[in-house]
Structure formats: C-alpha cells, structure tokens
C-alpha cells in the first residue's frame, strides 16, 4: 500500500466508505498494535480499539494526508495509554514483589540479533533504551513517522528528537558491539 | 557546557552523522550497507519495523463497523449541540433574583389588596392557581358590589351624616365630602334616599339633640370619652369624624393576614391577637390558644413553649418574612 493509495483511502473513509476504512485499518493497525503492546501490553487491544473510535470521531475535523493521519492516530494512542496508566494509578492493585523489582539492562546483549521476530526486536529496544529513547525509536521505526511528526506527537522540537534518536542508536551499538564504538 | 554534553560536538564525534541515523531509522539503509559498527543496529531496526497486513485480521470486522458508526455519529449532532456560556447563567441568575425581589414585595402588597387594580387582579389570578386566595378587584367588580369600606362603616357614616344634616359640625360644609358622596351613591343604587338607607342600616341612629357644643366640652380631659380604656365594655363606639383620613398605612394594619391553605394550620400563640382576615371569601376563625407551659397528663412534662416560628402559620404583615 503506497502513499497515493492511502491518501485515496483516507478520502473515502471521510465519506464513510467501507473500503477506505478497511484500507486504513490494514495499513495502520499492525503498527498501532505493536506500539501499544510495548507501552501497555495487558490492555493493548482495548487501547487500540478506543484509538480507532476516537480517530473516527475526529475525522470530520481532521485536515491532512495519510501521513498526518498516521501521526494523528499514534498521538491518540499515546494519550490513551497515558490515560490508562493515570486511571490505574488511582486504583491500587496487589502485585508480587518480584514483579515490581527493577531489572537493570545488561551492558551487552546476550541474545543473537539474527532471526529476531518483530516483537522480540521491539522488546529489545525497550530493554536497552531509556523510556525517552525507546519512545522516539518506536515512533520512528514502528510507527514510521518522520522526525517532525515525532516532534509534534511528543511536543518536542525536531532537533531534540534528532539528539534523542542519535543517543539511542549509539546506545544500541554499544550494547551489541561495545568494543567497536568509542566516544 | 562541557564538550561531552554539547549536542553538535557530540554528534560530530560519533562514527555516524545525523543523516545516517535518519536513514537508518527510516529503513533506507540495508544491514549490509550500514556503516561499521551499526550493522547489528540496522538488523534490529529492520526486525522491529512492522509490515502492513496483507489480509483481514480477526478484529478487522468489528473495528471497521465501529469506526463507521462512530464516524456517522460524529457527523450528526455535532452542529446542533451548543453549550451556553457562563454569561447566560449570570444573566439568568440576575433575572431570577430580580423577579424574586419584585414578587416578594408584590406578594405582601397583594395580600392586603393595596396594589393597583390591574396588577392586583393579575397577582390574584396567579395566586389562585396555587390555592392562595387574595383580593381580586376583577371578580369583585364583576359582582357590582359597593365599596366594602362604605358598607362596613355605613352606621358611622349615617351618624355623621345625621350630625352634619342637623348642623352640628360647625360651619364646615360636609355634604360634598367623598364619604358622603359614596353613601349617597350606595343609597341611590338601592333606589332610596340617604335618610331611608340610613334608617335601614342604622335604625338606632338618631340626630343628636341640638345642644350647642362648646369648645370646652370637646377639650380632652382625664375623664373624657377619648381617654377611656379599650376594655370598657358596653360603651358606644366613638363616631368617626367625617373628612378625617386614616393616618395608618394599609400595609401597617395588623388586620392583614395571609392564609396559605396547603400549609398545616397551627394554633395561634397566646401573644398574638386574634385578628380576622379581611380577604373576601376566606372566613376568619378563632383558633384555640396553646399555652406555653401546659402540663400533659401522660408524661407529666411540660410541653415545649409556643414560639412564633413553630406555631405561626398565619402571618400578619409585621411577621411576613422579608
């Protein structure tokens, strides 16, 4: 599905056409689900469904092409995840002690990078990067957003996003080949 | 800022620049084409990149249907619903306050029937819907009844008229007084003269003897009739002087009582005088007086003292809440 087809699908979806809605769904649903699974794995399906419904309600006033709609969709998902954690913070839950224990990231990767699946790669990104770096890399890689779009979603400048993504790549290079990356 | 923390310096000291990082994260650099040291990172990024769906997924049908329904719902009522701003609520509150202020004063005035006829009729009609009986000039006028004040004071007016007709009022000409004019109108409405009318409504009224009234006799003394106490029983009422206006304002007369039938009637306290309500159609009645300290037989305790707030359900004008 190229950009031209996504743009025409977005125009059709505005009119309520089922083909356009289905095309948008197939283009963005896997990326949306992987992004939300990384942030809130236990409620990923519910958050994604709420994200689609919120996007449908705002589609009448939305202005832009399919690339802007992608950024719009992921910004909604990010807010929904934040709402989920905010509401869960109001309801204390019982957890096991080892579940809440911190697991520091190892200095070097102990798993082979070859043959990783999508979920394993996303999990590795979250394990070795800070939350801020993982957020930027996920939006850049999984959501396929540009630097400017990531800046809009996160409320940062494009230069700040570039610095964060550069540090994230350097960190990943250190983890897998620490002896070859020098400061 | 140290050279390590400097953004531009930090980015230039690395073996890859910003454009390489952009291309790497965008998936435009294959692992084999990646710079030295970034091949594994390129493999990881490529693995994390999620492809689009080629076919339908299990959740596609319900989500597409819900998306279409939400899209149709959002396009419908969004233009019709509009919230009113806080200024509307302020204006509404001010209008309600002003209406309550006007109505409270109007209610007191309407209870005594001192409003202009048109306003009194309107207020009485509105109050009649909620079961409150107020003087209604519209209804009273439809019955073509003479003024209530003339009928109530007819015997006194007749006595005064008799005195005036016998020349006992001095040199003043009282035949043109408004009270006598009303008396003449009432008598004329019945097809009688004033003397005939007065003979019916006040048969015991006689013309006083032609005893000359000296200024000394009218001078109030300690034993004169004007200083008699009110508890003197059997004494004839003092005749009202024709032409003398009442000094009391109608709103200050204690005879104006508002009765609201859907409130539970309570006994009148001992301190309150028994006053009839002058509202037409509502009979005045005397209610038993509850003594403040009456001992009950069963408990042997004193009942609570009667207080104006707990016992009074009929307010005189002086007691009406303001």
HADDOCK unambig.tbl for C-alpha pairs under 7 A between the chains (distance, minus, plus):
assign (segid A and resid 16 and name CA) (segid B and resid 68 and name CA) 5.97 0.50 0.50
assign (segid A and resid 16 and name CA) (segid B and resid 71 and name CA) 6.90 0.50 0.50
assign (segid A and resid 21 and name CA) (segid B and resid 64 and name CA) 6.36 0.50 0.50
assign (segid A and resid 22 and name CA) (segid B and resid 64 and name CA) 6.34 0.50 0.50
assign (segid A and resid 26 and name CA) (segid B and resid 52 and name CA) 6.18 0.50 0.50
assign (segid A and resid 26 and name CA) (segid B and resid 53 and name CA) 5.14 0.50 0.50
assign (segid A and resid 27 and name CA) (segid B and resid 52 and name CA) 5.06 0.50 0.50
assign (segid A and resid 27 and name CA) (segid B and resid 53 and name CA) 6.49 0.50 0.50
assign (segid A and resid 28 and name CA) (segid B and resid 52 and name CA) 6.85 0.50 0.50
assign (segid A and resid 30 and name CA) (segid B and resid 50 and name CA) 6.72 0.50 0.50
assign (segid A and resid 30 and name CA) (segid B and resid 52 and name CA) 6.21 0.50 0.50
assign (segid A and resid 30 and name CA) (segid B and resid 53 and name CA) 6.81 0.50 0.50
assign (segid A and resid 31 and name CA) (segid B and resid 50 and name CA) 5.71 0.50 0.50
assign (segid A and resid 49 and name CA) (segid B and resid 63 and name CA) 6.81 0.50 0.50
assign (segid A and resid 52 and name CA) (segid B and resid 67 and name CA) 6.52 0.50 0.50
assign (segid A and resid 53 and name CA) (segid B and resid 66 and name CA) 6.92 0.50 0.50
assign (segid A and resid 53 and name CA) (segid B and resid 67 and name CA) 5.56 0.50 0.50
assign (segid A and resid 53 and name CA) (segid B and resid 70 and name CA) 6.24 0.50 0.50
assign (segid A and resid 56 and name CA) (segid B and resid 67 and name CA) 5.59 0.50 0.50
assign (segid A and resid 56 and name CA) (segid B and resid 70 and name CA) 5.78 0.50 0.50
assign (segid A and resid 56 and name CA) (segid B and resid 71 and name CA) 4.94 0.50 0.50
assign (segid A and resid 57 and name CA) (segid B and resid 70 and name CA) 5.80 0.50 0.50
assign (segid A and resid 57 and name CA) (segid B and resid 71 and name CA) 5.48 0.50 0.50
assign (segid A and resid 57 and name CA) (segid B and resid 74 and name CA) 5.17 0.50 0.50
assign (segid A and resid 60 and name CA) (segid B and resid 75 and name CA) 6.67 0.50 0.50
assign (segid A and resid 113 and name CA) (segid B and resid 40 and name CA) 6.89 0.50 0.50
assign (segid A and resid 113 and name CA) (segid B and resid 44 and name CA) 6.64 0.50 0.50
assign (segid A and resid 116 and name CA) (segid B and resid 47 and name CA) 6.43 0.50 0.50
assign (segid A and resid 117 and name CA) (segid B and resid 47 and name CA) 6.16 0.50 0.50
assign (segid A and resid 118 and name CA) (segid B and resid 47 and name CA) 5.21 0.50 0.50
assign (segid A and resid 118 and name CA) (segid B and resid 48 and name CA) 4.70 0.50 0.50
assign (segid A and resid 118 and name CA) (segid B and resid 49 and name CA) 6.91 0.50 0.50
assign (segid A and resid 118 and name CA) (segid B and resid 50 and name CA) 6.73 0.50 0.50
assign (segid A and resid 121 and name CA) (segid B and resid 44 and name CA) 5.90 0.50 0.50
assign (segid A and resid 121 and name CA) (segid B and resid 47 and name CA) 5.88 0.50 0.50
assign (segid A and resid 121 and name CA) (segid B and resid 48 and name CA) 5.00 0.50 0.50
assign (segid A and resid 122 and name CA) (segid B and resid 48 and name CA) 5.44 0.50 0.50
assign (segid A and resid 140 and name CA) (segid B and resid 25 and name CA) 6.30 0.50 0.50
assign (segid A and resid 140 and name CA) (segid B and resid 26 and name CA) 6.89 0.50 0.50
assign (segid A and resid 141 and name CA) (segid B and resid 25 and name CA) 5.77 0.50 0.50
assign (segid A and resid 141 and name CA) (segid B and resid 26 and name CA) 6.42 0.50 0.50
assign (segid A and resid 141 and name CA) (segid B and resid 45 and name CA) 6.70 0.50 0.50
assign (segid A and resid 141 and name CA) (segid B and resid 48 and name CA) 6.85 0.50 0.50
assign (segid A and resid 141 and name CA) (segid B and resid 49 and name CA) 5.58 0.50 0.50
assign (segid A and resid 142 and name CA) (segid B and resid 48 and name CA) 6.40 0.50 0.50
assign (segid A and resid 142 and name CA) (segid B and resid 49 and name CA) 5.07 0.50 0.50
assign (segid A and resid 142 and name CA) (segid B and resid 50 and name CA) 5.84 0.50 0.50
assign (segid A and resid 144 and name CA) (segid B and resid 26 and name CA) 6.93 0.50 0.50
assign (segid A and resid 163 and name CA) (segid B and resid 7 and name CA) 6.98 0.50 0.50
assign (segid A and resid 166 and name CA) (segid B and resid 21 and name CA) 6.35 0.50 0.50
assign (segid A and resid 172 and name CA) (segid B and resid 41 and name CA) 6.35 0.50 0.50
assign (segid A and resid 173 and name CA) (segid B and resid 37 and name CA) 6.42 0.50 0.50
assign (segid A and resid 173 and name CA) (segid B and resid 38 and name CA) 6.03 0.50 0.50
assign (segid A and resid 173 and name CA) (segid B and resid 41 and name CA) 6.19 0.50 0.50
assign (segid A and resid 176 and name CA) (segid B and resid 40 and name CA) 6.91 0.50 0.50
assign (segid A and resid 177 and name CA) (segid B and resid 37 and name CA) 6.72 0.50 0.50
assign (segid A and resid 180 and name CA) (segid B and resid 37 and name CA) 6.32 0.50 0.50
assign (segid A and resid 181 and name CA) (segid B and resid 37 and name CA) 6.73 0.50 0.50
assign (segid A and resid 183 and name CA) (segid B and resid 14 and name CA) 6.78 0.50 0.50
